[in-house]
Every structure is written in structure tokens, then in C-alpha cells.
Amino acid sequence: MKRSRIVVGVLAMAGGLFWAAGCAPAKRTIPAVPEELADAAQVPHISDVRGWGDGYSPAMERSLVGAWRQESPLFHF
């Protein structure tokens, strides 16, 4: 009985360590996009995916309106 509790404890600790390591951020030494190109960077084949949160975005509004039209009938609004 005692041995099985130790095994379960060790497995739980090992699982916790693996989980924590998987959630840890990777240290990035090279930025994904050079700072001077950040405003012009785009994701291939996906339009209007980038934007800043501190300003108005027509693409974000279109997305919100489309999502509202799609989801509101489910909630009887």
C-alpha cells in the first residue's frame, strides 16, 4: 500500500513537471518580425488578421457583426 502511494506521488510530480514545462514560454532570441516591419507584416492567405488593440478596426467590426448575426438566433435575440 505504501509503495503504491509513493509511485503515484512520483508519477503525479513528474506529470506536473512535464505540464509546467510545456506551458513555459520559449525564450526567443530573434524576434519573429523585425520591429521596423511589424506594421507591414501579414499572415499568408489570411486577410485582416493583424491589428492593434488601441484603435478602431473596420475588419474587427465586420467580424463582430458577422459573428453576432450567426450566433444571435441561437440565443433568440
C-alpha positions, 0 to 999 in steps of 0.5 A: 500500500505504501509503495503504491502511494509513493509511485503515484506521488512520483508519477503525479510530480513528474506529470506536473513537471512535464505540464509546467514545462510545456506551458513555459514560454520559449525564450526567443532570441530573434524576434519573429518580425523585425520591429521596423516591419511589424506594421507591414507584416501579414499572415499568408492567405489570411486577410485582416488578421493583424491589428492593434488593440488601441484603435478602431478596426473596420475588419474587427467590426465586420467580424463582430457583426458577422459573428453576432448575426450567426450566433444571435438566433441561437440565443433568440435575440 
